[in-house]
Amino acid sequence: MYQYFGESGADVKMNPKESPLHHDEIYRVADRIRRRVMDHTLKNNGGYLSQACSSAEIFAALYLSVLKLGKVERPIVPAQFPGVPGANNSKYFTGANYNGPKSEEYDRFFLSPSQYSLVLYAALIEVGRMAQSGLDQFNQDGSVVEMIGAEHSPGMEIMTGSLGQGISQAAGIALARKLKNESGRVVLFMSDGECQAGQFWEAVQAMSFHKLGNMLIYVDINGYQCDGLMTTVMNIEPFDQRLEAFGARVYRVNGHDVAALTELGQLESDGRPIFILCDTDPCRGIPLLEKRVPKLHYVRFSSEEEKKAYQLAFEQLFKEEKP
């Protein structure tokens, strides 16, 4: 049995539905996501590394267990930017095809904090939905593999814009799916920093009012944002209790606990939007990052010596793996 803290402070007990072997595979993919992002960071002299450290288990659990998605025939090689959407642009596309064909019974996944795009791309590669060569196009002119992902980027289908806007768009899509009696859910990944925004709380209020029980939101609570500690910029704790006061169904777990992440992703709807608050470590798997605390938002090497230290750490941490 596993216990989860949530629902007005009660312990919620559930039986595990998956084998430990499957959980081991999710942990392996999570480690490979970190490795791939760190390798990319070294090759490009910068990257969103702490985001990969904190969220790797969440992305791995989503794509290997939680999300009900259509299959892709083979890993997709990203096409070039088709131009802005418009009535006269027949070549325009979104990145939704990486999540398989749309169907009323399939989930639809949305990434709210676009600075996690590199982590999403790594996850898509590791689960066989995006070709490994696609990451070579990262942040290149004419590429859809953008550093700050947009609606045409792999795995994305909406432009989430400023932080906090993704949840409003996802809620609108969830409401439409509910009105159409579609059985598929809307699954959203968020970061804790964007939950400071007023628009976030307006969206939660609307989600509760419209009883959007088809919404499942995972929030990476790694405790840091670009300006430092969350608690010193704008404290949102007790986050779980605030969300419950807005009418949400809330669980708070260790964000690196695969059993918790996967089991809560299979909850039956009771009419309330579900929030899985994932307390995570932004230095998970790469202890060298701790020297950067509290400035963890983006890693850019300040000297050749620092880069060599990260290269050595990479070789020691992932010596048995190859990108």
Secondary structure, 3 states (H helix, E strand, C coil): CEEEEECCCEEEEECCCCCHHHHHHHHHHHHHHHHHHHHHHHHHCCECHHHHHHHHHHHHHHHHHHCCCCCCCCCECCCECCCCCCCCCCCCCCCHHHHCCCCCCCCEEEECCHHHHHHHHHHHHHCCCECHHHHHHCCCCCECCCCCCCCCCCCCCCCCCCCCCHHHHHHHHHHHHHHCCCCCCEEEEEEHHHHHCHHHHHHHHHHHHCCCCCEEEEEEECCEECCEEHHHHCCCCCHHHHHHHCCCEEEEEECCCHHHHHHHCCCCCCCCCEEEEEECCCCCCCHHHHHHCCCCCCECCCCHHHHHHHHHHHHHHCCCCCC
